[in-house]
Amino acid sequence: METPTLAERRAALLHAGALVSRSITSILDPDVLLHRTVDIICTAFGFYYAGVFLLDETGEWAVLRAGRGEAGAAMVAEGHKLQVGGHSMVGAATARNKAVIALDVGDEPTHFKNQYLPLTRSEMALPLSIGDKVIGALTVQSVEEAAFTEDDITALQGMADQLAVAIQNARLYSENARLLAQATRRARLLMAAADVGKGVTSILDLDELLHKMVDIICDAYGFYYAGVFLLDETGEWAVLRAGRGEAGAAMVAEGHKLQVGGQSMIGAAIAQRHARIALDVGAEAVFFKNPHLPMTRSEMALPLVVGDEVIGAVTVQSEQEAAFTDEDISSLQAMADQLAVALHNAHLLRALEMAHAELVRTKTFEAVATATTEAIHWIGNKALPISVSVQRLREDVARLSGVDPEIVESMQEDLTLIEASARLIMQVKEHLIGPAREYIPAPVMTEDVVKDTVRVMGIAPEVIHFTVTPDLPLAVADPTQLSRAFRYVLQNALEATEDCAAPCIDVEIDLVEEKGVRYVVTRIGDNGPGVDEANLDKIWVSFYTTRGARHAGLGLPACLQILKQIDGKAQAYRRPQGGMVFELYVPVHTGSAPQDPANLPAGKRYLLVDDDDVWSRFVEQALRAAQNTVTRVADAGTVEDFTIFDVIVVDDVLAATDSLAALQRIARAGATARTLVVASSVRVERMMDLLRFGVRDVLPKPYTPVGLAKLTL
């Protein structure tokens, strides 16, 4: 093969330069540009290898971005790089910003012996620079020694200068394209935000608003899933209310929820009140692996916050790692804030509608109740004399002579029906008017009121079982009205278990907190047949009963009315093992209850006739703290001399004996004048019995030291 003449080689160099020039003006993709350049150089100049290095962001390393043939591809794949200023010709060229040539690489101290290019005998490294700024280097290698002529060097340096400009232009083009894409994305995000803004102002239906929100997010941002969680009433769980696509619909249908503060991005975002972002969910400690969304690679959870209140969170998920830009995060948080305000407004609107409906219902109820109360009161007054008349008629019928006995028996049956009807009218009057009487809320010991009610009703100890949380706080209620509420529910339990072989009533008294309000809750359960789920709401409606005509169906509605008067509530549900549970919530007393015994009398001798229960222990402790002597007995029959005591306090409800027997002994001893009778529930009919023993009054039990100080003779 003939060696090309100098003129032919120069022509080849000019042709190669023209090819490179056309390439750098027509190719805007940097990778394509670099690979095309090394191919042209090797083909036009007959060199067996050429490569292009570009400096990394630190400026300390020159990284191979394109190389000729299999050797170049292998080095690019393994991230081959050379240190600027290090022991390599590329390092020297980039550090000095001038060409470095080795006509015999064996004699060149800065030559890098590359295992991929073992045949290299001569090498030239040309800096890629724009002005004084070096951006990389071009390496050209040959299997021949002294392979580079002055014309080669001049032509290649010209190509290197053109390549540097082309690389810079390609970078500028890429940056402009990136900025344009960013601007386009921002415009799309602004449009999405505008859509959300319009949606939150025009959509009042909560479900429609949430579903539109997730669709806008996925369509505008290109994410494959978005969902909106709202807190439940307890504030402990975030419940999915809307989700994108089939996966979202399936999770909403199955009631998907995540625990606040639990092992999930949503739970963490709500608990911590700020966004949580996982660019790689595999490395996220609190990521919840959702079987409905197996393709998730990155996730963002944004809390929905209104003022100081967190109401839920939005989840956005992508199939790509590191899918979220700063613009995504800021715009999505802005959307989440808009959504939170819209949700809050929707809740306020719903609450306003409910309040309006409740106001209308209350006013209607008040009007009906007023008319009903007057009518029932009038009917009750008319029915009261019937019982007396029936008794007189029975006596008259008994004195009849010469009358057919069957006729007399029939008349007696008719009188029994009349008496029963009159009694039912009186019960209706008491159920309807009793709970509406004026009440005086005060601190009460719920346990004491419940147990006194049980004893007054005469419920056998083997039937009823108590579980009481220790150190319960005082509740606030009118104890007489509260006792009435307990009596209604306990009577319901007795009637429900009357056909049971082994009737059982369980009473549990506990402390609970709901939405920042503490309640003393009394749960009364029975092992009766229970009420069907479909009829549970009806049991609170007046005159509804499942036990026949002999029941008025007014006890439970009256109980509910009593509790509502003190801002409490009542609810019922079926027990899994059978029977019913009724829960009566009474607010905890939040006022001050001073324990200072300074206002209590001192130096007195007290006799307390009462059982060993929560109230008697309170009285003993308070009186003794005030330097009084206290003797407590469950049965007054064990007291030999009543006159040695300055004050005698008798609980009207005793487990071991009847308080009337205790008062009879006290009256015989001439100590009635120094005796006080107390009761958790003051009953008019009971007072009539006590008056026979010289008792002047029955006083409500005091449940605080201040109230005890007012308990004087």
ABEGO torsion letter per residue (X at the ends): XBBBBAAAAAAAAAAAAAAAAAAAAABABAAAAAAAAAAAAAAAAGBABBBBBBBBAAGABBBBABBBEAAAAAAAAAGBBBBBGBBBAAAAAAAAGBBBBBABAAABAABBBBAABAABABBBBBBBBBEABBAEBBBBBBABBGABBAAAAAAAAAAAAAAAAAAAAAAAAAAAAAAAAAAAAAAAAAAAAAAAAAAAAABABAAAAAAAAAAAAAAAAGBABBBBBBBBAAGABBBBABBBEAAAAAAAAAGBBBBBGBBBAAAAAAAAGBBBBBABAAABAABBBBAABAABABBBBBBBBBEABBAEBBBBBBABBGABBAAAAAAAAAAAAAAAAAAAAAAAAAAAAAAAAAAAAAAAAAAAAAAAAAAAAAAAAAAAAAAAAAAAAAAAAAABBGBBAAAAAAAAAAAAAAAAAAAAAAAAAAAAAAAABBBBBBBBBAAAAAAAAAAAAGBBAAABBBBBBBGBBBBBBBAAAAAAAAAAAAAAAAAAAAABABBBBBBBBBBBBBGGBBBBBBBBBBABAEBBAAAAAAAABBGBBAAEAABAGAAAAAAAAAAAAAGBBBBBBBBAAEEBBBBBBBBBBABBBBABAAABBBGBBBBBBBBBBAAAAAAAAAAAAAGBBBBBBABAAABABAAABABBBBBABBAABBAAAAAAAAAAAGAAAABBBBBABBBAAAAAAAAAAGBABBBBBBABAAAAAABBX
